[in-house]
Amino acid sequence: MMGYYIIAGIIFLVSSYVSNKLKSKFKKYSNVHLQNGMSGAEIATKMLHDNGIRDVKVISTPGMLTDHYNPLNKTVNLSEGVYNQRNAAAAAVAAHECGHAVQHATAYSWLTMRSKIVPAVGISSKLSNLVIMAGLVLSASGMVLGNTIFLVGILLFGVTTLFTFITLPVEYDASNRALAWLEKTNMVTREEHAASKDALKWAARTYLVAALGSLATLLYFISIFLGRRD
C-alpha cells in the first residue's frame, strides 16, 4: 500500500497548493473594485435576466468559496464574500455560477450527463473505498472472492473518476460563458476582466487536480488488480 500513500500524498500537496493559490487570488482580486459599483448579487441577477432566465433566485449562503448553482430549486447561491461585495473576484464568481444556470436553461449536454449520474456517484463515493479495502484484506487472506470484491470496488471508484472528468467541461464552459458575458456587456473594465479571468482559471484548476488525482488512484488500483491476476 506504500504506492497508494505516495500517490495520496502527492495529490494532497498539489491540491493544497492550488487551493491556497485560489484563496490568494480571490483575496487579491477582492481589492480590485468594480467601476460600475455593482455587487455580486446584482451582477448575477443581471446576467440571468440578460439570458432570459427569470425563474432562478439569487441568494446568500454562509462561508467562503461556497458558491454554487442548485438545479433542484433553481437558486444561485453566492457566498458572503461574493453576494454583497463589489469587486472583480465577486463579479467572476457570480457570473460563473450564473453560467451554470444558463447551462441548465439551455440543456447543456455535459451538465445533463453529469446530473444523470449524480445518484450513482452518491452511492459509489460512499462505498468504493470500503469495498476496495475489504477486497484487499480478503485477497491477502487467500480468499478467491477477495479479488472479485476488489474489482467491484474499482468499478465503483471508476464511477466517481468518470464524474470528475465530466465535471471539467461543465466548469470550463461556465467560466467561458461568464467571461464572454462580462466582456460583451461591458460590465467590467479591461483590468477587471483580466482579474476575473485569472480568478476563474485557478478555480478551474481545483477541478482539474481532483480529476487527475482520481485517475491516478484508479490506475494504481487497476495495476494492483492486474498484478494479482498474474
Contacts in CASP RR format, 6 or more apart in sequence:
PFRMAT RR
TARGET T0000
AUTHOR 0000-0000-0000
METHOD contacts of the structure
MODEL  1
MMGYYIIAGIIFLVSSYVSNKLKSKFKKYSNVHLQNGMSGAEIATKMLHD
NGIRDVKVISTPGMLTDHYNPLNKTVNLSEGVYNQRNAAAAAVAAHECGH
AVQHATAYSWLTMRSKIVPAVGISSKLSNLVIMAGLVLSASGMVLGNTIF
LVGILLFGVTTLFTFITLPVEYDASNRALAWLEKTNMVTREEHAASKDAL
KWAARTYLVAALGSLATLLYFISIFLGRRD
1 136 0 8 1.000
3 220 0 8 1.000
4 217 0 8 1.000
4 220 0 8 1.000
7 213 0 8 1.000
7 216 0 8 1.000
7 217 0 8 1.000
7 220 0 8 1.000
8 217 0 8 1.000
10 216 0 8 1.000
11 209 0 8 1.000
11 213 0 8 1.000
11 216 0 8 1.000
11 217 0 8 1.000
14 209 0 8 1.000
15 206 0 8 1.000
15 209 0 8 1.000
15 210 0 8 1.000
18 202 0 8 1.000
18 205 0 8 1.000
18 206 0 8 1.000
18 209 0 8 1.000
19 206 0 8 1.000
21 202 0 8 1.000
21 205 0 8 1.000
22 65 0 8 1.000
22 199 0 8 1.000
22 202 0 8 1.000
22 203 0 8 1.000
22 205 0 8 1.000
22 206 0 8 1.000
23 64 0 8 1.000
23 65 0 8 1.000
25 89 0 8 1.000
25 198 0 8 1.000
25 199 0 8 1.000
25 202 0 8 1.000
26 65 0 8 1.000
26 89 0 8 1.000
26 199 0 8 1.000
27 89 0 8 1.000
28 89 0 8 1.000
28 195 0 8 1.000
29 87 0 8 1.000
29 88 0 8 1.000
29 89 0 8 1.000
29 92 0 8 1.000
29 195 0 8 1.000
29 196 0 8 1.000
29 198 0 8 1.000
29 199 0 8 1.000
30 81 0 8 1.000
30 85 0 8 1.000
30 87 0 8 1.000
30 88 0 8 1.000
30 89 0 8 1.000
30 90 0 8 1.000
31 87 0 8 1.000
32 87 0 8 1.000
32 88 0 8 1.000
32 89 0 8 1.000
32 191 0 8 1.000
32 192 0 8 1.000
32 195 0 8 1.000
33 86 0 8 1.000
33 87 0 8 1.000
33 88 0 8 1.000
34 86 0 8 1.000
34 87 0 8 1.000
34 88 0 8 1.000
34 90 0 8 1.000
34 91 0 8 1.000
34 188 0 8 1.000
34 192 0 8 1.000
35 188 0 8 1.000
35 189 0 8 1.000
35 192 0 8 1.000
36 187 0 8 1.000
36 188 0 8 1.000
37 86 0 8 1.000
38 46 0 8 1.000
38 86 0 8 1.000
38 91 0 8 1.000
38 187 0 8 1.000
39 83 0 8 1.000
39 84 0 8 1.000
39 85 0 8 1.000
39 86 0 8 1.000
39 90 0 8 1.000
40 78 0 8 1.000
40 82 0 8 1.000
40 83 0 8 1.000
40 84 0 8 1.000
40 85 0 8 1.000
40 86 0 8 1.000
40 90 0 8 1.000
40 91 0 8 1.000
40 93 0 8 1.000
40 94 0 8 1.000
41 58 0 8 1.000
41 60 0 8 1.000
41 78 0 8 1.000
41 83 0 8 1.000
41 84 0 8 1.000
41 94 0 8 1.000
43 90 0 8 1.000
43 91 0 8 1.000
43 94 0 8 1.000
43 95 0 8 1.000
43 187 0 8 1.000
44 58 0 8 1.000
44 76 0 8 1.000
44 78 0 8 1.000
44 94 0 8 1.000
44 95 0 8 1.000
44 97 0 8 1.000
44 98 0 8 1.000
45 58 0 8 1.000
46 185 0 8 1.000
46 187 0 8 1.000
47 94 0 8 1.000
47 95 0 8 1.000
47 98 0 8 1.000
47 99 0 8 1.000
47 102 0 8 1.000
47 178 0 8 1.000
47 181 0 8 1.000
48 54 0 8 1.000
48 56 0 8 1.000
48 58 0 8 1.000
48 76 0 8 1.000
48 98 0 8 1.000
48 101 0 8 1.000
50 181 0 8 1.000
50 185 0 8 1.000
51 98 0 8 1.000
51 101 0 8 1.000
51 102 0 8 1.000
51 105 0 8 1.000
51 181 0 8 1.000
52 105 0 8 1.000
53 101 0 8 1.000
53 102 0 8 1.000
53 105 0 8 1.000
55 74 0 8 1.000
56 74 0 8 1.000
56 75 0 8 1.000
56 76 0 8 1.000
56 101 0 8 1.000
57 74 0 8 1.000
57 75 0 8 1.000
57 76 0 8 1.000
58 75 0 8 1.000
58 76 0 8 1.000
58 78 0 8 1.000
58 83 0 8 1.000
59 75 0 8 1.000
59 76 0 8 1.000
59 77 0 8 1.000
59 78 0 8 1.000
60 77 0 8 1.000
60 78 0 8 1.000
60 79 0 8 1.000
60 80 0 8 1.000
60 83 0 8 1.000
60 84 0 8 1.000
61 67 0 8 1.000
61 68 0 8 1.000
61 77 0 8 1.000
61 78 0 8 1.000
61 79 0 8 1.000
61 80 0 8 1.000
62 79 0 8 1.000
62 80 0 8 1.000
63 79 0 8 1.000
63 80 0 8 1.000
63 81 0 8 1.000
64 79 0 8 1.000
64 80 0 8 1.000
64 81 0 8 1.000
65 79 0 8 1.000
65 93 0 8 1.000
66 77 0 8 1.000
66 79 0 8 1.000
67 77 0 8 1.000
67 78 0 8 1.000
67 79 0 8 1.000
67 82 0 8 1.000
67 93 0 8 1.000
67 94 0 8 1.000
67 96 0 8 1.000
67 97 0 8 1.000
68 77 0 8 1.000
68 97 0 8 1.000
68 100 0 8 1.000
69 75 0 8 1.000
69 76 0 8 1.000
69 77 0 8 1.000
69 97 0 8 1.000
69 98 0 8 1.000
69 99 0 8 1.000
69 100 0 8 1.000
69 101 0 8 1.000
69 104 0 8 1.000
70 77 0 8 1.000
71 100 0 8 1.000
71 104 0 8 1.000
71 111 0 8 1.000
71 115 0 8 1.000
74 101 0 8 1.000
74 104 0 8 1.000
76 94 0 8 1.000
76 97 0 8 1.000
76 98 0 8 1.000
76 100 0 8 1.000
76 101 0 8 1.000
77 97 0 8 1.000
78 93 0 8 1.000
78 94 0 8 1.000
78 97 0 8 1.000
79 93 0 8 1.000
81 90 0 8 1.000
82 89 0 8 1.000
82 90 0 8 1.000
82 93 0 8 1.000
82 94 0 8 1.000
83 90 0 8 1.000
88 188 0 8 1.000
88 192 0 8 1.000
88 195 0 8 1.000
88 196 0 8 1.000
88 199 0 8 1.000
89 195 0 8 1.000
89 196 0 8 1.000
89 199 0 8 1.000
91 182 0 8 1.000
91 187 0 8 1.000
91 188 0 8 1.000
91 192 0 8 1.000
91 196 0 8 1.000
92 178 0 8 1.000
92 179 0 8 1.000
92 182 0 8 1.000
92 195 0 8 1.000
92 196 0 8 1.000
92 197 0 8 1.000
92 199 0 8 1.000
92 200 0 8 1.000
93 199 0 8 1.000
93 203 0 8 1.000
95 177 0 8 1.000
95 178 0 8 1.000
95 179 0 8 1.000
95 181 0 8 1.000
95 182 0 8 1.000
95 187 0 8 1.000
95 196 0 8 1.000
96 174 0 8 1.000
96 175 0 8 1.000
96 178 0 8 1.000
96 200 0 8 1.000
96 203 0 8 1.000
97 174 0 8 1.000
98 178 0 8 1.000
98 181 0 8 1.000
99 173 0 8 1.000
99 174 0 8 1.000
99 177 0 8 1.000
99 178 0 8 1.000
100 111 0 8 1.000
100 170 0 8 1.000
100 174 0 8 1.000
102 108 0 8 1.000
102 174 0 8 1.000
102 177 0 8 1.000
103 110 0 8 1.000
103 111 0 8 1.000
103 170 0 8 1.000
103 173 0 8 1.000
103 174 0 8 1.000
103 177 0 8 1.000
104 111 0 8 1.000
108 170 0 8 1.000
108 173 0 8 1.000
110 166 0 8 1.000
110 169 0 8 1.000
110 170 0 8 1.000
110 173 0 8 1.000
111 170 0 8 1.000
113 166 0 8 1.000
114 163 0 8 1.000
114 166 0 8 1.000
114 167 0 8 1.000
114 170 0 8 1.000
117 159 0 8 1.000
117 162 0 8 1.000
117 163 0 8 1.000
117 166 0 8 1.000
118 163 0 8 1.000
120 159 0 8 1.000
121 159 0 8 1.000
121 160 0 8 1.000
121 163 0 8 1.000
123 156 0 8 1.000
124 156 0 8 1.000
124 157 0 8 1.000
124 158 0 8 1.000
124 159 0 8 1.000
124 160 0 8 1.000
125 160 0 8 1.000
127 153 0 8 1.000
127 156 0 8 1.000
128 153 0 8 1.000
128 156 0 8 1.000
128 157 0 8 1.000
128 158 0 8 1.000
128 159 0 8 1.000
128 160 0 8 1.000
129 157 0 8 1.000
131 149 0 8 1.000
131 150 0 8 1.000
131 152 0 8 1.000
131 153 0 8 1.000
131 156 0 8 1.000
132 150 0 8 1.000
132 153 0 8 1.000
132 154 0 8 1.000
132 156 0 8 1.000
132 157 0 8 1.000
132 221 0 8 1.000
134 146 0 8 1.000
134 149 0 8 1.000
135 146 0 8 1.000
135 147 0 8 1.000
135 149 0 8 1.000
135 150 0 8 1.000
135 153 0 8 1.000
136 146 0 8 1.000
136 150 0 8 1.000
136 224 0 8 1.000
138 145 0 8 1.000
138 146 0 8 1.000
138 149 0 8 1.000
138 150 0 8 1.000
139 146 0 8 1.000
139 147 0 8 1.000
139 149 0 8 1.000
139 150 0 8 1.000
139 228 0 8 1.000
147 225 0 8 1.000
147 228 0 8 1.000
147 229 0 8 1.000
150 221 0 8 1.000
150 224 0 8 1.000
150 225 0 8 1.000
150 228 0 8 1.000
151 225 0 8 1.000
153 221 0 8 1.000
154 218 0 8 1.000
154 221 0 8 1.000
154 222 0 8 1.000
154 225 0 8 1.000
157 214 0 8 1.000
157 217 0 8 1.000
157 218 0 8 1.000
157 221 0 8 1.000
158 218 0 8 1.000
160 214 0 8 1.000
161 211 0 8 1.000
161 214 0 8 1.000
161 215 0 8 1.000
161 217 0 8 1.000
161 218 0 8 1.000
164 207 0 8 1.000
164 210 0 8 1.000
164 211 0 8 1.000
164 214 0 8 1.000
164 215 0 8 1.000
165 211 0 8 1.000
165 215 0 8 1.000
167 207 0 8 1.000
167 211 0 8 1.000
168 204 0 8 1.000
168 207 0 8 1.000
168 208 0 8 1.000
168 211 0 8 1.000
171 203 0 8 1.000
171 204 0 8 1.000
171 207 0 8 1.000
172 204 0 8 1.000
175 200 0 8 1.000
175 201 0 8 1.000
175 203 0 8 1.000
175 204 0 8 1.000
178 196 0 8 1.000
178 200 0 8 1.000
179 193 0 8 1.000
179 196 0 8 1.000
179 197 0 8 1.000
179 200 0 8 1.000
181 187 0 8 1.000
182 188 0 8 1.000
182 193 0 8 1.000
182 196 0 8 1.000
183 193 0 8 1.000
188 196 0 8 1.000
END
